[in-house]
Amino acid sequence: MSVRILYFASLADRAGCSEECVDSPASTANSIYEEARLRHGFAFGIESLRVAVNGAFVSWDSAVSDGDEVVFIPPVSGG
């Protein structure tokens, strides 16, 4: 299946892009993140991130389907 992944803040910096389309056999938000974490060397575990699928925050065990947009949101600081 193909999914569009969006990265923000330090995740985008580490990945070198703010989004990518990937083909993956993964079927949950957690497994999609694990693939991205290994591919880009992300240091954050899922306990430090929020995940959204198609614009709605979801749990990490939520299903991901072909064509979905998955967003990984790291902790951010502002000033």
PDB file of N, CA, C and O in Angstrom:
ATOM      1  N   MET A   1       0.837  -1.169   0.000  1.00  0.00           N
ATOM      2  CA  MET A   1       0.000   0.000   0.000  1.00  0.00           C
ATOM      3  C   MET A   1       0.880   1.229   0.000  1.00  0.00           C
ATOM      4  O   MET A   1       2.039   1.169   0.411  1.00  0.00           O
ATOM      5  N   SER A   2       0.343   2.335  -0.455  1.00  0.00           N
ATOM      6  CA  SER A   2       1.068   3.591  -0.524  1.00  0.00           C
ATOM      7  C   SER A   2       0.461   4.581   0.471  1.00  0.00           C
ATOM      8  O   SER A   2      -0.757   4.755   0.520  1.00  0.00           O
ATOM      9  N   VAL A   3       1.326   5.229   1.267  1.00  0.00           N
ATOM     10  CA  VAL A   3       0.864   6.252   2.213  1.00  0.00           C
ATOM     11  C   VAL A   3       1.734   7.492   2.061  1.00  0.00           C
ATOM     12  O   VAL A   3       2.897   7.415   1.666  1.00  0.00           O
ATOM     13  N   ARG A   4       1.149   8.620   2.381  1.00  0.00           N
ATOM     14  CA  ARG A   4       1.873   9.893   2.398  1.00  0.00           C
ATOM     15  C   ARG A   4       2.194  10.197   3.855  1.00  0.00           C
ATOM     16  O   ARG A   4       1.296  10.239   4.695  1.00  0.00           O
ATOM     17  N   ILE A   5       3.471  10.409   4.155  1.00  0.00           N
ATOM     18  CA  ILE A   5       3.903  10.700   5.516  1.00  0.00           C
ATOM     19  C   ILE A   5       4.351  12.149   5.584  1.00  0.00           C
ATOM     20  O   ILE A   5       5.126  12.607   4.744  1.00  0.00           O
ATOM     21  N   LEU A   6       3.860  12.874   6.592  1.00  0.00           N
ATOM     22  CA  LEU A   6       4.285  14.247   6.835  1.00  0.00           C
ATOM     23  C   LEU A   6       5.116  14.285   8.100  1.00  0.00           C
ATOM     24  O   LEU A   6       4.775  13.645   9.095  1.00  0.00           O
ATOM     25  N   TYR A   7       6.212  15.038   8.064  1.00  0.00           N
ATOM     26  CA  TYR A   7       7.094  15.205   9.208  1.00  0.00           C
ATOM     27  C   TYR A   7       7.138  16.675   9.596  1.00  0.00           C
ATOM     28  O   TYR A   7       7.086  17.551   8.733  1.00  0.00           O
ATOM     29  N   PHE A   8       7.233  16.948  10.894  1.00  0.00           N
ATOM     30  CA  PHE A   8       7.328  18.316  11.384  1.00  0.00           C
ATOM     31  C   PHE A   8       8.547  18.469  12.284  1.00  0.00           C
ATOM     32  O   PHE A   8       9.051  17.502  12.855  1.00  0.00           O
ATOM     33  N   ALA A   9       9.002  19.707  12.394  1.00  0.00           N
ATOM     34  CA  ALA A   9      10.058  20.108  13.324  1.00  0.00           C
ATOM     35  C   ALA A   9      11.302  19.225  13.181  1.00  0.00           C
ATOM     36  O   ALA A   9      11.808  19.042  12.074  1.00  0.00           O
ATOM     37  N   SER A  10      11.790  18.682  14.290  1.00  0.00           N
ATOM     38  CA  SER A  10      13.044  17.930  14.272  1.00  0.00           C
ATOM     39  C   SER A  10      12.959  16.658  13.422  1.00  0.00           C
ATOM     40  O   SER A  10      13.977  16.201  12.902  1.00  0.00           O
ATOM     41  N   LEU A  11      11.771  16.085  13.273  1.00  0.00           N
ATOM     42  CA  LEU A  11      11.637  14.907  12.409  1.00  0.00           C
ATOM     43  C   LEU A  11      11.885  15.285  10.950  1.00  0.00           C
ATOM     44  O   LEU A  11      12.559  14.556  10.222  1.00  0.00           O
ATOM     45  N   ALA A  12      11.342  16.422  10.527  1.00  0.00           N
ATOM     46  CA  ALA A  12      11.573  16.886   9.155  1.00  0.00           C
ATOM     47  C   ALA A  12      13.050  17.199   8.943  1.00  0.00           C
ATOM     48  O   ALA A  12      13.611  16.897   7.890  1.00  0.00           O
ATOM     49  N   ASP A  13      13.677  17.809   9.957  1.00  0.00           N
ATOM     50  CA  ASP A  13      15.110  18.108   9.849  1.00  0.00           C
ATOM     51  C   ASP A  13      15.906  16.820   9.669  1.00  0.00           C
ATOM     52  O   ASP A  13      16.770  16.737   8.796  1.00  0.00           O
ATOM     53  N   ARG A  14      15.619  15.827  10.485  1.00  0.00           N
ATOM     54  CA  ARG A  14      16.368  14.566  10.444  1.00  0.00           C
ATOM     55  C   ARG A  14      16.120  13.810   9.131  1.00  0.00           C
ATOM     56  O   ARG A  14      17.044  13.236   8.555  1.00  0.00           O
ATOM     57  N   ALA A  15      14.859  13.816   8.663  1.00  0.00           N
ATOM     58  CA  ALA A  15      14.512  13.102   7.432  1.00  0.00           C
ATOM     59  C   ALA A  15      15.021  13.834   6.190  1.00  0.00           C
ATOM     60  O   ALA A  15      15.196  13.232   5.130  1.00  0.00           O
ATOM     61  N   GLY A  16      15.254  15.137   6.335  1.00  0.00           N
ATOM     62  CA  GLY A  16      15.677  15.921   5.184  1.00  0.00           C
ATOM     63  C   GLY A  16      14.539  16.268   4.246  1.00  0.00           C
ATOM     64  O   GLY A  16      14.758  16.681   3.107  1.00  0.00           O
ATOM     65  N   CYS A  17      13.314  16.096   4.737  1.00  0.00           N
ATOM     66  CA  CYS A  17      12.133  16.426   3.939  1.00  0.00           C
ATOM     67  C   CYS A  17      10.944  16.603   4.883  1.00  0.00           C
ATOM     68  O   CYS A  17      10.961  16.114   6.013  1.00  0.00           O
ATOM     69  N   SER A  18       9.930  17.294   4.417  1.00  0.00           N
ATOM     70  CA  SER A  18       8.737  17.472   5.246  1.00  0.00           C
ATOM     71  C   SER A  18       7.652  16.456   4.911  1.00  0.00           C
ATOM     72  O   SER A  18       6.676  16.312   5.647  1.00  0.00           O
ATOM     73  N   GLU A  19       7.828  15.758   3.800  1.00  0.00           N
ATOM     74  CA  GLU A  19       6.869  14.714   3.440  1.00  0.00           C
ATOM     75  C   GLU A  19       7.504  13.730   2.473  1.00  0.00           C
ATOM     76  O   GLU A  19       8.475  14.034   1.780  1.00  0.00           O
ATOM     77  N   GLU A  20       6.926  12.552   2.454  1.00  0.00           N
ATOM     78  CA  GLU A  20       7.346  11.536   1.492  1.00  0.00           C
ATOM     79  C   GLU A  20       6.198  10.563   1.274  1.00  0.00           C
ATOM     80  O   GLU A  20       5.370  10.348   2.160  1.00  0.00           O
ATOM     81  N   CYS A  21       6.162   9.987   0.101  1.00  0.00           N
ATOM     82  CA  CYS A  21       5.208   8.925  -0.201  1.00  0.00           C
ATOM     83  C   CYS A  21       5.993   7.621  -0.190  1.00  0.00           C
ATOM     84  O   CYS A  21       7.043   7.503  -0.821  1.00  0.00           O
ATOM     85  N   VAL A  22       5.463   6.647   0.540  1.00  0.00           N
ATOM     86  CA  VAL A  22       6.158   5.369   0.646  1.00  0.00           C
ATOM     87  C   VAL A  22       5.206   4.221   0.336  1.00  0.00           C
ATOM     88  O   VAL A  22       4.002   4.301   0.583  1.00  0.00           O
ATOM     89  N   ASP A  23       5.762   3.175  -0.200  1.00  0.00           N
ATOM     90  CA  ASP A  23       5.042   1.921  -0.369  1.00  0.00           C
ATOM     91  C   ASP A  23       5.466   1.028   0.774  1.00  0.00           C
ATOM     92  O   ASP A  23       6.659   0.855   1.024  1.00  0.00           O
ATOM     93  N   SER A  24       4.496   0.459   1.471  1.00  0.00           N
ATOM     94  CA  SER A  24       4.806  -0.305   2.666  1.00  0.00           C
ATOM     95  C   SER A  24       3.780  -1.401   2.898  1.00  0.00           C
ATOM     96  O   SER A  24       2.602  -1.236   2.580  1.00  0.00           O
ATOM     97  N   PRO A  25       4.227  -2.517   3.451  1.00  0.00           N
ATOM     98  CA  PRO A  25       3.284  -3.554   3.857  1.00  0.00           C
ATOM     99  C   PRO A  25       2.711  -3.282   5.253  1.00  0.00           C
ATOM    100  O   PRO A  25       1.816  -3.998   5.701  1.00  0.00           O
ATOM    101  N   ALA A  26       3.221  -2.249   5.946  1.00  0.00           N
ATOM    102  CA  ALA A  26       2.784  -1.936   7.311  1.00  0.00           C
ATOM    103  C   ALA A  26       1.302  -1.577   7.324  1.00  0.00           C
ATOM    104  O   ALA A  26       0.787  -0.986   6.375  1.00  0.00           O
ATOM    105  N   SER A  27       0.623  -1.943   8.412  1.00  0.00           N
ATOM    106  CA  SER A  27      -0.826  -1.728   8.457  1.00  0.00           C
ATOM    107  C   SER A  27      -1.287  -0.886   9.640  1.00  0.00           C
ATOM    108  O   SER A  27      -2.484  -0.633   9.782  1.00  0.00           O
ATOM    109  N   THR A  28      -0.355  -0.444  10.498  1.00  0.00           N
ATOM    110  CA  THR A  28      -0.731   0.410  11.634  1.00  0.00           C
ATOM    111  C   THR A  28       0.159   1.645  11.656  1.00  0.00           C
ATOM    112  O   THR A  28       1.228   1.670  11.047  1.00  0.00           O
ATOM    113  N   ALA A  29      -0.302   2.665  12.368  1.00  0.00           N
ATOM    114  CA  ALA A  29       0.492   3.882  12.519  1.00  0.00           C
ATOM    115  C   ALA A  29       1.840   3.559  13.157  1.00  0.00           C
ATOM    116  O   ALA A  29       2.866   4.101  12.747  1.00  0.00           O
ATOM    117  N   ASN A  30       1.842   2.689  14.147  1.00  0.00           N
ATOM    118  CA  ASN A  30       3.078   2.306  14.823  1.00  0.00           C
ATOM    119  C   ASN A  30       4.061   1.659  13.852  1.00  0.00           C
ATOM    120  O   ASN A  30       5.240   2.015  13.847  1.00  0.00           O
ATOM    121  N   SER A  31       3.610   0.739  13.051  1.00  0.00           N
ATOM    122  CA  SER A  31       4.519   0.053  12.137  1.00  0.00           C
ATOM    123  C   SER A  31       5.011   0.980  11.026  1.00  0.00           C
ATOM    124  O   SER A  31       6.143   0.835  10.566  1.00  0.00           O
ATOM    125  N   ILE A  32       4.191   1.919  10.592  1.00  0.00           N
ATOM    126  CA  ILE A  32       4.640   2.924   9.619  1.00  0.00           C
ATOM    127  C   ILE A  32       5.747   3.771  10.247  1.00  0.00           C
ATOM    128  O   ILE A  32       6.760   4.046   9.604  1.00  0.00           O
ATOM    129  N   TYR A  33       5.554   4.188  11.515  1.00  0.00           N
ATOM    130  CA  TYR A  33       6.579   4.986  12.181  1.00  0.00           C
ATOM    131  C   TYR A  33       7.877   4.191  12.358  1.00  0.00           C
ATOM    132  O   TYR A  33       8.965   4.724  12.143  1.00  0.00           O
ATOM    133  N   GLU A  34       7.762   2.929  12.745  1.00  0.00           N
ATOM    134  CA  GLU A  34       8.968   2.121  12.940  1.00  0.00           C
ATOM    135  C   GLU A  34       9.787   2.020  11.658  1.00  0.00           C
ATOM    136  O   GLU A  34      11.015   2.082  11.701  1.00  0.00           O
ATOM    137  N   GLU A  35       9.117   1.865  10.523  1.00  0.00           N
ATOM    138  CA  GLU A  35       9.828   1.845   9.247  1.00  0.00           C
ATOM    139  C   GLU A  35      10.528   3.182   8.997  1.00  0.00           C
ATOM    140  O   GLU A  35      11.688   3.213   8.586  1.00  0.00           O
ATOM    141  N   ALA A  36       9.813   4.293   9.250  1.00  0.00           N
ATOM    142  CA  ALA A  36      10.391   5.624   9.051  1.00  0.00           C
ATOM    143  C   ALA A  36      11.535   5.864  10.035  1.00  0.00           C
ATOM    144  O   ALA A  36      12.552   6.453   9.670  1.00  0.00           O
ATOM    145  N   ARG A  37      11.378   5.417  11.263  1.00  0.00           N
ATOM    146  CA  ARG A  37      12.413   5.590  12.288  1.00  0.00           C
ATOM    147  C   ARG A  37      13.701   4.895  11.865  1.00  0.00           C
ATOM    148  O   ARG A  37      14.788   5.458  11.990  1.00  0.00           O
ATOM    149  N   LEU A  38      13.576   3.694  11.374  1.00  0.00           N
ATOM    150  CA  LEU A  38      14.755   2.955  10.910  1.00  0.00           C
ATOM    151  C   LEU A  38      15.365   3.590   9.659  1.00  0.00           C
ATOM    152  O   LEU A  38      16.588   3.662   9.535  1.00  0.00           O
ATOM    153  N   ARG A  39      14.524   4.046   8.740  1.00  0.00           N
ATOM    154  CA  ARG A  39      14.999   4.633   7.487  1.00  0.00           C
ATOM    155  C   ARG A  39      15.747   5.949   7.729  1.00  0.00           C
ATOM    156  O   ARG A  39      16.756   6.225   7.080  1.00  0.00           O
ATOM    157  N   HIS A  40      15.239   6.763   8.675  1.00  0.00           N
ATOM    158  CA  HIS A  40      15.801   8.104   8.886  1.00  0.00           C
ATOM    159  C   HIS A  40      16.606   8.245  10.174  1.00  0.00           C
ATOM    160  O   HIS A  40      17.222   9.288  10.392  1.00  0.00           O
ATOM    161  N   GLY A  41      16.619   7.230  11.029  1.00  0.00           N
ATOM    162  CA  GLY A  41      17.383   7.318  12.268  1.00  0.00           C
ATOM    163  C   GLY A  41      16.750   8.193  13.330  1.00  0.00           C
ATOM    164  O   GLY A  41      17.458   8.828  14.111  1.00  0.00           O
ATOM    165  N   PHE A  42      15.425   8.236  13.371  1.00  0.00           N
ATOM    166  CA  PHE A  42      14.741   9.044  14.383  1.00  0.00           C
ATOM    167  C   PHE A  42      15.041   8.509  15.775  1.00  0.00           C
ATOM    168  O   PHE A  42      15.056   7.298  15.994  1.00  0.00           O
ATOM    169  N   ALA A  43      15.279   9.421  16.716  1.00  0.00           N
ATOM    170  CA  ALA A  43      15.579   9.033  18.094  1.00  0.00           C
ATOM    171  C   ALA A  43      14.324   8.895  18.952  1.00  0.00           C
ATOM    172  O   ALA A  43      14.343   8.178  19.952  1.00  0.00           O
ATOM    173  N   PHE A  44      13.240   9.563  18.581  1.00  0.00           N
ATOM    174  CA  PHE A  44      12.023   9.550  19.398  1.00  0.00           C
ATOM    175  C   PHE A  44      11.330   8.198  19.367  1.00  0.00           C
ATOM    176  O   PHE A  44      11.190   7.587  18.307  1.00  0.00           O
ATOM    177  N   GLY A  45      10.897   7.733  20.532  1.00  0.00           N
ATOM    178  CA  GLY A  45       9.993   6.597  20.616  1.00  0.00           C
ATOM    179  C   GLY A  45       8.565   7.099  20.501  1.00  0.00           C
ATOM    180  O   GLY A  45       8.319   8.302  20.593  1.00  0.00           O
ATOM    181  N   ILE A  46       7.633   6.200  20.303  1.00  0.00           N
ATOM    182  CA  ILE A  46       6.239   6.626  20.103  1.00  0.00           C
ATOM    183  C   ILE A  46       5.646   7.310  21.328  1.00  0.00           C
ATOM    184  O   ILE A  46       4.688   8.075  21.208  1.00  0.00           O
ATOM    185  N   GLU A  47       6.212   7.041  22.517  1.00  0.00           N
ATOM    186  CA  GLU A  47       5.687   7.683  23.724  1.00  0.00           C
ATOM    187  C   GLU A  47       5.942   9.187  23.734  1.00  0.00           C
ATOM    188  O   GLU A  47       5.339   9.909  24.528  1.00  0.00           O
ATOM    189  N   SER A  48       6.830   9.667  22.862  1.00  0.00           N
ATOM    190  CA  SER A  48       7.171  11.087  22.792  1.00  0.00           C
ATOM    191  C   SER A  48       6.477  11.813  21.647  1.00  0.00           C
ATOM    192  O   SER A  48       6.625  13.028  21.512  1.00  0.00           O
ATOM    193  N   LEU A  49       5.725  11.097  20.826  1.00  0.00           N
ATOM    194  CA  LEU A  49       5.133  11.667  19.622  1.00  0.00           C
ATOM    195  C   LEU A  49       3.619  11.582  19.647  1.00  0.00           C
ATOM    196  O   LEU A  49       3.030  10.814  20.407  1.00  0.00           O
ATOM    197  N   ARG A  50       2.997  12.401  18.785  1.00  0.00           N
ATOM    198  CA  ARG A  50       1.571  12.266  18.473  1.00  0.00           C
ATOM    199  C   ARG A  50       1.485  11.794  17.028  1.00  0.00           C
ATOM    200  O   ARG A  50       2.376  12.062  16.221  1.00  0.00           O
ATOM    201  N   VAL A  51       0.419  11.097  16.716  1.00  0.00           N
ATOM    202  CA  VAL A  51       0.212  10.631  15.348  1.00  0.00           C
ATOM    203  C   VAL A  51      -1.212  10.984  14.912  1.00  0.00           C
ATOM    204  O   VAL A  51      -2.162  10.893  15.691  1.00  0.00           O
ATOM    205  N   ALA A  52      -1.330  11.384  13.659  1.00  0.00           N
ATOM    206  CA  ALA A  52      -2.638  11.666  13.078  1.00  0.00           C
ATOM    207  C   ALA A  52      -2.732  10.932  11.744  1.00  0.00           C
ATOM    208  O   ALA A  52      -1.749  10.802  11.015  1.00  0.00           O
ATOM    209  N   VAL A  53      -3.927  10.462  11.448  1.00  0.00           N
ATOM    210  CA  VAL A  53      -4.194   9.818  10.160  1.00  0.00           C
ATOM    211  C   VAL A  53      -5.362  10.559   9.526  1.00  0.00           C
ATOM    212  O   VAL A  53      -6.434  10.680  10.118  1.00  0.00           O
ATOM    213  N   ASN A  54      -5.141  11.047   8.328  1.00  0.00           N
ATOM    214  CA  ASN A  54      -6.171  11.783   7.582  1.00  0.00           C
ATOM    215  C   ASN A  54      -6.761  12.934   8.394  1.00  0.00           C
ATOM    216  O   ASN A  54      -7.969  13.171   8.372  1.00  0.00           O
ATOM    217  N   GLY A  55      -5.888  13.644   9.112  1.00  0.00           N
ATOM    218  CA  GLY A  55      -6.302  14.854   9.820  1.00  0.00           C
ATOM    219  C   GLY A  55      -6.866  14.662  11.207  1.00  0.00           C
ATOM    220  O   GLY A  55      -7.273  15.641  11.833  1.00  0.00           O
ATOM    221  N   ALA A  56      -6.909  13.453  11.713  1.00  0.00           N
ATOM    222  CA  ALA A  56      -7.448  13.196  13.056  1.00  0.00           C
ATOM    223  C   ALA A  56      -6.411  12.479  13.906  1.00  0.00           C
ATOM    224  O   ALA A  56      -5.792  11.515  13.458  1.00  0.00           O
ATOM    225  N   PHE A  57      -6.221  12.954  15.141  1.00  0.00           N
ATOM    226  CA  PHE A  57      -5.317  12.254  16.047  1.00  0.00           C
ATOM    227  C   PHE A  57      -5.867  10.866  16.324  1.00  0.00           C
ATOM    228  O   PHE A  57      -7.066  10.697  16.544  1.00  0.00           O
ATOM    229  N   VAL A  58      -4.984   9.871  16.312  1.00  0.00           N
ATOM    230  CA  VAL A  58      -5.376   8.475  16.510  1.00  0.00           C
ATOM    231  C   VAL A  58      -4.400   7.807  17.466  1.00  0.00           C
ATOM    232  O   VAL A  58      -3.356   8.370  17.797  1.00  0.00           O
ATOM    233  N   SER A  59      -4.742   6.612  17.904  1.00  0.00           N
ATOM    234  CA  SER A  59      -3.828   5.821  18.727  1.00  0.00           C
ATOM    235  C   SER A  59      -2.819   5.137  17.807  1.00  0.00           C
ATOM    236  O   SER A  59      -3.050   4.991  16.607  1.00  0.00           O
ATOM    237  N   TRP A  60      -1.705   4.724  18.391  1.00  0.00           N
ATOM    238  CA  TRP A  60      -0.634   4.117  17.608  1.00  0.00           C
ATOM    239  C   TRP A  60      -1.023   2.783  16.988  1.00  0.00           C
ATOM    240  O   TRP A  60      -0.406   2.363  16.009  1.00  0.00           O
ATOM    241  N   ASP A  61      -2.027   2.108  17.532  1.00  0.00           N
ATOM    242  CA  ASP A  61      -2.429   0.821  16.954  1.00  0.00           C
ATOM    243  C   ASP A  61      -3.527   0.974  15.907  1.00  0.00           C
ATOM    244  O   ASP A  61      -4.082  -0.021  15.441  1.00  0.00           O
ATOM    245  N   SER A  62      -3.845   2.217  15.533  1.00  0.00           N
ATOM    246  CA  SER A  62      -4.877   2.453  14.516  1.00  0.00           C
ATOM    247  C   SER A  62      -4.437   1.949  13.153  1.00  0.00           C
ATOM    248  O   SER A  62      -3.264   2.029  12.786  1.00  0.00           O
ATOM    249  N   ALA A  63      -5.398   1.431  12.420  1.00  0.00           N
ATOM    250  CA  ALA A  63      -5.120   0.915  11.076  1.00  0.00           C
ATOM    251  C   ALA A  63      -4.814   2.053  10.114  1.00  0.00           C
ATOM    252  O   ALA A  63      -5.360   3.151  10.225  1.00  0.00           O
ATOM    253  N   VAL A  64      -3.936   1.765   9.176  1.00  0.00           N
ATOM    254  CA  VAL A  64      -3.599   2.685   8.097  1.00  0.00           C
ATOM    255  C   VAL A  64      -3.916   1.971   6.792  1.00  0.00           C
ATOM    256  O   VAL A  64      -3.569   0.805   6.609  1.00  0.00           O
ATOM    257  N   SER A  65      -4.586   2.691   5.880  1.00  0.00           N
ATOM    258  CA  SER A  65      -5.014   2.093   4.616  1.00  0.00           C
ATOM    259  C   SER A  65      -4.321   2.762   3.437  1.00  0.00           C
ATOM    260  O   SER A  65      -3.749   3.845   3.562  1.00  0.00           O
ATOM    261  N   ASP A  66      -4.383   2.110   2.318  1.00  0.00           N
ATOM    262  CA  ASP A  66      -3.810   2.639   1.086  1.00  0.00           C
ATOM    263  C   ASP A  66      -4.342   4.042   0.825  1.00  0.00           C
ATOM    264  O   ASP A  66      -5.549   4.278   0.884  1.00  0.00           O
ATOM    265  N   GLY A  67      -3.433   4.973   0.536  1.00  0.00           N
ATOM    266  CA  GLY A  67      -3.817   6.343   0.229  1.00  0.00           C
ATOM    267  C   GLY A  67      -3.931   7.266   1.425  1.00  0.00           C
ATOM    268  O   GLY A  67      -4.169   8.462   1.251  1.00  0.00           O
ATOM    269  N   ASP A  68      -3.766   6.748   2.639  1.00  0.00           N
ATOM    270  CA  ASP A  68      -3.884   7.579   3.838  1.00  0.00           C
ATOM    271  C   ASP A  68      -2.721   8.555   3.960  1.00  0.00           C
ATOM    272  O   ASP A  68      -1.635   8.333   3.425  1.00  0.00           O
ATOM    273  N   GLU A  69      -2.981   9.645   4.683  1.00  0.00           N
ATOM    274  CA  GLU A  69      -1.947  10.603   5.058  1.00  0.00           C
ATOM    275  C   GLU A  69      -1.665  10.404   6.533  1.00  0.00           C
ATOM    276  O   GLU A  69      -2.573  10.479   7.361  1.00  0.00           O
ATOM    277  N   VAL A  70      -0.404  10.150   6.865  1.00  0.00           N
ATOM    278  CA  VAL A  70       0.023   9.897   8.253  1.00  0.00           C
ATOM    279  C   VAL A  70       0.967  11.014   8.659  1.00  0.00           C
ATOM    280  O   VAL A  70       1.916  11.331   7.942  1.00  0.00           O
ATOM    281  N   VAL A  71       0.696  11.615   9.828  1.00  0.00           N
ATOM    282  CA  VAL A  71       1.492  12.735  10.304  1.00  0.00           C
ATOM    283  C   VAL A  71       2.108  12.357  11.646  1.00  0.00           C
ATOM    284  O   VAL A  71       1.412  11.902  12.554  1.00  0.00           O
ATOM    285  N   PHE A  72       3.413  12.550  11.761  1.00  0.00           N
ATOM    286  CA  PHE A  72       4.124  12.322  13.018  1.00  0.00           C
ATOM    287  C   PHE A  72       4.533  13.672  13.585  1.00  0.00           C
ATOM    288  O   PHE A  72       5.215  14.451  12.918  1.00  0.00           O
ATOM    289  N   ILE A  73       4.116  13.948  14.819  1.00  0.00           N
ATOM    290  CA  ILE A  73       4.333  15.249  15.425  1.00  0.00           C
ATOM    291  C   ILE A  73       5.190  15.090  16.682  1.00  0.00           C
ATOM    292  O   ILE A  73       4.752  14.505  17.673  1.00  0.00           O
ATOM    293  N   PRO A  74       6.415  15.617  16.630  1.00  0.00           N
ATOM    294  CA  PRO A  74       7.303  15.515  17.790  1.00  0.00           C
ATOM    295  C   PRO A  74       6.991  16.606  18.806  1.00  0.00           C
ATOM    296  O   PRO A  74       6.237  17.533  18.510  1.00  0.00           O
ATOM    297  N   PRO A  75       7.567  16.501  19.999  1.00  0.00           N
ATOM    298  CA  PRO A  75       7.423  17.595  20.959  1.00  0.00           C
ATOM    299  C   PRO A  75       8.099  18.841  20.378  1.00  0.00           C
ATOM    300  O   PRO A  75       9.163  18.752  19.765  1.00  0.00           O
ATOM    301  N   VAL A  76       7.486  19.972  20.574  1.00  0.00           N
ATOM    302  CA  VAL A  76       8.053  21.223  20.083  1.00  0.00           C
ATOM    303  C   VAL A  76       8.148  22.215  21.220  1.00  0.00           C
ATOM    304  O   VAL A  76       7.416  22.119  22.205  1.00  0.00           O
ATOM    305  N   SER A  77       9.047  23.161  21.083  1.00  0.00           N
ATOM    306  CA  SER A  77       9.138  24.228  22.069  1.00  0.00           C
ATOM    307  C   SER A  77       8.989  25.549  21.342  1.00  0.00           C
ATOM    308  O   SER A  77       9.335  25.673  20.167  1.00  0.00           O
ATOM    309  N   GLY A  78       8.490  26.492  22.031  1.00  0.00           N
ATOM    310  CA  GLY A  78       8.295  27.810  21.420  1.00  0.00           C
ATOM    311  C   GLY A  78       8.822  28.882  22.342  1.00  0.00           C
ATOM    312  O   GLY A  78       9.263  28.613  23.459  1.00  0.00           O
ATOM    313  N   GLY A  79       8.766  30.070  21.864  1.00  0.00           N
ATOM    314  CA  GLY A  79       9.278  31.147  22.691  1.00  0.00           C
ATOM    315  C   GLY A  79       8.667  32.452  22.356  1.00  0.00           C
ATOM    316  O   GLY A  79       8.999  33.465  22.971  1.00  0.00           O
TER     317      GLY A  79
END
